[in-house]
């Protein structure tokens, strides 16, 4: 959220936590401030959403950075978030990387380790949101950092547990019914169907809906209703 889509007020009533852009891949200090204020009004936990400094590609193209540059990139965005959040009385609940940075760390133990160590140097209590079962989660476990396995309502999966790359067909889920079905399957059965047609096991602590998706508001409402109707409590991960 806070990426300039303008739908934050419509989505907030239906979520428990928000990943808010720090201005590098999208948004700015004003959208960051307004989104945190909205989250506070709805008792939604707020987290920093650092990404590659690439507004042209919305942070969805990988960059070659050294481990030191990676640490500095993440730390700078977290400090920007805190500089805005603290005067508003908001505490950073979690950190979730954005786009290509998220996916790069999910597959790379060294990148994930420097990410986790950077978070620990700032606050050892911050929860790390990472792709369920990924290198990010594995490194958080090793280093003793709180973590939440993240699953996706609007993305499809590969057999190795990674998300289907956006450049491939069927990477995105566009139908509300399909998104709700996938979420319930994950939460109730601890599995998800892959685009190859076979199910894989998966752990879920938090569910992601992309705020920049054209159906983001509709998805948030429908998934919230679906979970409630199935007696599944929505809490902050």
C-alpha positions, 0 to 999 in steps of 0.5 A: 500500500502507499504506492499511489493507487488511491485505494487504501481507504477502501481496503483498510476495513478488510485487512489486519496488516499493511505493507507500506511503500517507503518511496523507492519503488513507488509512493512518497513521504506523503502517501506513506504518512497518509497510509499509516494514518489510515491504518491507525484508524482501522487498527491495522498493523503497519510494516515497511515495504522496501524495494529496489530503487526503480520507480520506472519498473515498479521495483519488479526488475532485479538489480545486482547489488553487493551485500553491503549495498543490499543492507544499506538499501533496506536500512535506509527505507526502514529508517524513512518508515520510522521517521514518519511512523514514530511521530504518528504514534505507530510502531513498525510491526513487520517488514516485507520486501517488495517485488524483485527484491522479495523474490531474489531473497526468497531464492538466495540464502546469502541475500536473505541472511543480510536482510535478516541481519539488517533487521536484527540490528535495528529491532530484533522484535520486528516480524519478517514477512517472507514467502512461505518456506523460502530462504527468507523464512529459513534464514529467519529461523536460523537467526532467531528473528520472528517471522510469518510465512506469507501466501498469496491470494492473487498469484499462482504457484510453481511446484518448487513453492515459488510464485509463477513469474509475472512474465508467464501466462497465468501468473496472476489470479484475476477472478474473485472466486478463484482467489477465495478458493485458493485462500481457503485451500491453503488455510484449511488444507495446508496445500495449494494447487500449482499451475502444473496441476499438482498440489504442494504443501504450504504453511500460512501465517499471513495472506497477501493481496496486491494493492496495485491489482485492478481487483484489489478492493473486491478481493479484500472484501470477498476474502474477508467475507469468505474467511469469516463465513468459514469461521476463520479468525483474522488476526495480526500475524 
